[in-house]
Each structure stands twice: as C-alpha cells, then as structure tokens.
C-alpha cells in the first residue's frame, strides 16, 4: 500500500467528540500518522508483528497498524468516551484490534512494537514519562512522539533505560483551538518521533 492511500484511509478515522484537556486528547493528523506507520512498516516493525498503542485515543495508530498487516494489535485506552469511538472506528474499518481499558501501569504483557503519541506534558509536566517508561518495558522497538522542547531530557531517559535511539523524525503538529484556554485558532508544535530499540 502506498503512503498516500494509507493517509486517505486514516482521514476516515472518527475523532474525539468531547476531548478532555487533562488527558491532552489531541488527535494525531492522518498525514503524520500515515508517515509514522509507513516508516515503521518499512523498518519491518508492523507487518506480522504484535503491536501495542498506549493511550490509543480513537485508534488511528492501532487501526493503521492493523491495515498494514500487524499480526495482533492492542489498543490501550482509559477514557470511556474515547473507547466508544475507538470501537466504532474498528467496526468501520473491519480490522482486528484488541481494546483494553486499563491504566498503562497495569500492563504486563510484551509486544514486538509499541507505537504511541502520549500526552505532551502541556497540562501536567512530564505526563509522557509513564508512557515512555511502560513502552520501554513492554516493547522491543518503540515509536514515540514527544514535544521537541523536551528532547534532551527524553533522550537521556531513553539512554538511562538502555534504549538505543536509531532514528529521529520531526513534525509540525497542529494543535487546534479546542479548549477555552487556547488563545489562537491553531498552533503548530514542533514534535519529535523517536524510534528506539531495547
């Protein structure tokens, strides 16, 4: 499958109806999700692999991984409203995704690949750290998105845990005006994707 076709398909993933600021529920745009998924697949980390999306939201990464031929996909999400939409999306796309409603701290199984867009830590400092920590515990390879401003701290944390950063990709991540404390119509935040081998 070509990347553009994947992007067009992922445009059909239903978004949050009532995003919660304390969970930093920002929807990953299809153009970014498709690029990350296509890259992960080109590295041999999706097709035929067991994949987990921590903090799956409405499922763009989990569904994309299933479309690209992952053997088994787990979508971990704690928010009930997001899970309802996630289940609708799974049904709409007709893919096999195992939805798990659980706190990430309670996950104790291992997978080949973790792919995630954790909270950027705008509302609660270092909100992404529990996600990064758990990803490094359960995954052999990790794809994880973080605020580029925290890159020095995140990279040190990855190295301290014995991870090897093999690739970095930068994106301008659009944050739309969805919460009342937002002042601008849209802000582009510089984010970095890490591919980490454990």
C-alpha angles and dihedrals in degrees: 000000000000119000093240091055090051090050091051090050092049091052084073094063108115114241133219114295095197109017115199118224095208089058091044091228101189114160114236106236115243092239091058095040092050092049092050094045093046090049092048091050092048087055090055093249103120117032110082092000136116107247133188129195110201111207091011097183109187091346111257095144096039093049092044091051090051092049089053092055107265110172094224130003127197120194111196116196134154102193113092095207092051090048091055090055091042091055091049090051092050090052092046093053094039094226132143110249125155109220116209121189102202142114111265090238089067096057111110105163126096130232137184095240137021117197117183149155102204124187110291092226096247094131098029119025114244092005086147094060099081088052093049092046094050092045090055090049097051106028134072089200125023133198108192133169121215140170105273090224089069096046096113092053094043093048092050090050092051092050092046089056092051096257123146117216104217099171141013126197126184127214138179100233114202115225106194125206098268103132127058093239090062111104101189133056091239135354125198111220119196108234133177129216116211125200105203129187117205 
